[in-house]
């Protein structure tokens, strides 16, 4: 039986993920002028009071250098501030500024609208897909 890439589940998940990510990026890009890494940093900080670049790197699935550059751009725009980490002086703590918090509120509305559209697009299969994605996301890498 020949290998058919278009039916290979990991490939299909990757393509679907990139497609959805780009669709959403166009929305918040128009509204706030953010890149994908910048959105992920702001979204993570919107859920946390403060975090280090190392913490954000683990959560948003991006390289440390990408997160650091995104954080620097966000700091230049006045959306985040950096300070010494409370418990580890080698780390930099990052948090949203009041301007960043206001932007996050706007982005939350955009995200909720986009998610509602995706759920409508998926129809009844959406709940099953959500459960499957939760299982895949929480399964550990044993290889």
C-alpha positions as CSV (number, residue, x, y, z in Angstrom):
1,X,0.0,0.0,0.0
2,X,1.6,3.3,-1.0
3,X,2.0,6.1,1.4
4,X,-0.5,8.9,0.7
5,X,0.5,12.2,2.4
6,X,-3.0,13.7,2.0
7,X,-4.5,11.0,4.2
8,X,-1.7,11.0,6.8
9,X,-3.3,12.4,10.0
10,X,-0.3,14.3,11.4
11,X,0.1,16.1,8.1
12,X,-3.7,16.9,7.9
13,X,-3.6,18.2,11.5
14,X,-0.6,20.4,10.7
15,X,-2.2,21.8,7.5
16,X,-5.5,22.5,9.3
17,X,-3.7,24.2,12.2
18,X,-1.8,26.4,9.9
19,X,-4.9,27.3,7.9
20,X,-6.9,28.3,11.0
21,X,-3.9,30.1,12.5
22,X,-3.5,32.2,9.3
23,X,-7.2,33.0,9.1
24,X,-7.2,34.2,12.7
25,X,-3.9,36.1,12.2
26,X,-5.5,38.1,9.4
27,X,-8.2,39.3,11.9
28,X,-6.0,40.3,14.8
29,X,-3.4,41.6,12.3
30,X,-5.9,44.0,10.8
31,X,-7.2,45.1,14.2
32,X,-3.9,45.4,16.1
33,X,-1.0,45.0,13.7
34,X,0.3,42.0,15.6
35,X,2.3,39.0,14.2
36,X,1.5,35.5,15.3
37,X,4.3,35.4,17.9
38,X,3.2,38.8,19.3
39,X,-0.4,37.6,19.5
40,X,0.7,34.5,21.4
41,X,2.8,36.5,23.9
42,X,-0.1,38.9,24.5
43,X,-2.7,36.2,24.8
44,X,-0.5,34.2,27.3
45,X,0.1,37.4,29.3
46,X,-3.7,38.1,29.2
47,X,-4.2,34.8,31.1
48,X,-1.3,35.3,33.5
49,X,-0.3,38.3,35.6
50,X,3.3,38.0,34.6
51,X,5.6,35.4,33.1
52,X,9.2,34.9,32.0
53,X,10.2,34.4,28.4
54,X,11.1,30.8,29.3
55,X,7.6,30.3,30.7
56,X,5.9,31.8,27.6
57,X,8.2,29.8,25.3
58,X,6.9,26.6,26.9
59,X,3.3,27.6,26.6
60,X,3.1,29.1,23.1
61,X,5.2,26.5,21.4
62,X,7.7,28.9,19.8
63,X,11.5,29.2,20.0
64,X,12.9,31.4,22.8
65,X,14.5,33.8,20.3
66,X,11.1,34.3,18.5
67,X,9.4,35.0,21.8
68,X,12.2,37.4,22.9
69,X,12.0,39.3,19.6
70,X,8.2,39.5,19.9
71,X,8.4,40.7,23.5
72,X,10.9,43.4,22.5
73,X,8.6,44.7,19.7
74,X,5.6,44.6,22.1
75,X,7.7,46.5,24.7
76,X,8.6,49.2,22.1
77,X,4.9,49.6,21.4
78,X,4.2,50.1,25.1
79,X,2.1,47.0,25.3
80,X,4.3,45.1,27.8
81,X,6.9,45.9,30.4
82,X,9.9,43.9,31.5
83,X,11.3,43.7,35.0
84,X,13.5,41.5,37.1
85,X,11.9,38.2,38.0
86,X,10.8,38.0,41.6
87,X,12.5,34.7,42.5
88,X,15.2,34.3,39.8
89,X,17.2,37.4,39.0
90,X,18.5,35.7,35.8
91,X,15.0,35.8,34.3
92,X,13.1,38.7,33.0
93,X,9.4,39.0,34.0
94,X,7.0,40.3,31.4
95,X,3.6,41.7,32.0
96,X,1.0,43.7,30.1
97,X,0.8,47.4,30.5
98,X,-2.6,49.1,30.9
99,X,-2.4,49.7,27.1
100,X,-1.6,46.0,26.6
101,X,-4.5,45.0,28.8
102,X,-6.9,47.2,26.8
103,X,-5.7,45.7,23.6
104,X,-6.1,42.2,25.1
105,X,-9.8,43.0,25.8
106,X,-10.3,44.0,22.2
107,X,-8.4,40.8,21.0
108,X,-10.6,38.6,23.3
109,X,-13.7,39.8,21.5
110,X,-12.1,39.1,18.1
111,X,-11.0,35.6,19.3
112,X,-14.5,34.8,20.7
113,X,-16.1,35.9,17.4
114,X,-13.6,33.8,15.4
115,X,-14.2,30.8,17.6
116,X,-17.9,31.1,17.3
117,X,-17.5,31.1,13.5
118,X,-15.3,28.0,13.6
119,X,-17.8,26.2,15.8
120,X,-20.6,27.1,13.3
121,X,-18.4,25.9,10.4
122,X,-17.6,22.6,12.1
123,X,-21.2,22.0,13.1
124,X,-22.0,19.0,15.3
125,X,-18.6,17.5,14.8
126,X,-17.0,20.4,16.6
127,X,-17.5,19.0,20.1
128,X,-15.9,15.6,19.1
129,X,-13.0,17.4,17.5
130,X,-12.5,19.5,20.6
131,X,-12.4,16.4,22.8
132,X,-9.9,14.7,20.4
133,X,-7.7,17.8,20.3
134,X,-7.7,17.8,24.1
135,X,-6.6,14.2,24.2
136,X,-3.9,14.8,21.6
137,X,-2.6,17.9,23.4
138,X,-2.4,16.2,26.8
139,X,-0.8,13.0,25.6
140,X,2.8,12.8,26.5
141,X,5.6,12.2,24.0
142,X,6.9,8.8,24.9
143,X,9.3,8.2,22.0
